[in-house]
Amino acid sequence: MITEMLDKLLDMAKENNELRDKLLETSKSDNPVSDFCKIANSQGLPMSVMDIVNQGEEFYAEIKRSTNGGGENSPDLDYQNDEYSIFMMRLKDIK
């Protein structure tokens, strides 16, 4: 469900430059994910920091389990499990 909400937020940011800029500004915050979630909540998309963290962790765990049984030869995906960073990369690509 969090993935769908993030996709919706991204679509909203594509249509609203002010929203896009607010979301991008969170990367400069002392608490970027918390501030990001506050903006998402204000847009009618309820999410918490734990929602973002859990989504990334679950996705990463699925990948680890799917390769070589999740053993030591599984890929180490730095930052691939960080939903906030992935969202921000996608957001920066919007012109």
C-alpha positions in Angstrom: 0.0 0.0 0.0 2.8 2.4 0.7 4.2 1.9 -2.8 0.9 3.0 -4.3 0.8 6.0 -2.1 4.3 7.0 -3.1 3.4 6.6 -6.7 0.4 8.8 -6.2 2.5 11.4 -4.4 5.0 11.4 -7.3 2.1 11.9 -9.8 0.8 14.8 -7.7 4.3 16.4 -7.6 4.5 16.1 -11.4 1.4 18.3 -11.6 2.3 20.7 -8.8 5.7 22.4 -8.8 5.1 23.8 -5.3 4.6 20.3 -3.9 7.6 19.0 -5.8 9.8 21.8 -4.4 8.5 21.1 -0.8 9.3 17.5 -1.1 12.8 18.2 -2.6 13.5 20.6 0.3 13.1 17.7 2.8 16.5 16.4 1.8 18.0 19.4 3.5 16.1 18.8 6.7 17.5 17.4 10.0 14.6 14.9 9.8 14.0 14.4 6.1 11.8 11.3 6.2 9.7 12.7 9.0 9.2 16.0 7.1 8.5 14.1 3.9 5.8 12.1 5.7 4.2 15.3 7.1 3.9 16.7 3.6 2.5 13.4 2.3 -0.1 13.4 5.1 -1.1 17.0 4.3 -1.8 15.7 0.8 -4.2 13.1 2.1 -1.7 10.2 1.8 -1.2 8.9 5.4 2.2 7.5 5.9 4.7 7.3 8.7 8.5 7.1 8.9 8.0 3.4 9.9 5.9 2.8 6.8 8.8 4.1 4.6 11.4 2.1 6.5 9.4 -1.1 6.6 8.6 -1.0 2.9 12.3 -0.7 2.1 13.3 -3.5 4.5 10.6 -5.8 3.2 11.6 -5.3 -0.4 15.3 -5.8 0.4 14.5 -9.0 2.4 12.6 -10.4 -0.6 15.5 -9.8 -2.9 18.0 -11.4 -0.4 15.7 -14.5 -0.1 15.4 -14.8 -3.9 19.1 -15.1 -4.6 21.0 -18.2 -3.6 18.6 -18.8 -0.7 19.6 -15.5 0.9 23.0 -16.7 1.9 26.3 -14.8 2.0 26.5 -14.7 -1.8 23.3 -12.6 -2.0 23.7 -9.1 -3.4 24.4 -6.3 -1.0 22.2 -3.5 -2.2 23.4 -0.3 -0.6 20.6 2.3 -0.6 18.4 0.1 -2.7 16.2 -0.5 0.3 15.7 3.2 1.1 12.3 4.1 -0.2 12.8 7.8 0.6 16.0 8.0 -1.4 14.5 6.1 -4.3 11.5 8.4 -4.3 13.8 11.5 -4.2 15.8 10.2 -7.2 12.6 9.7 -9.2 11.3 13.2 -8.1 14.6 14.9 -9.2 14.0 13.4 -12.7 10.8 15.3 -13.1 11.2 18.4 -15.1 
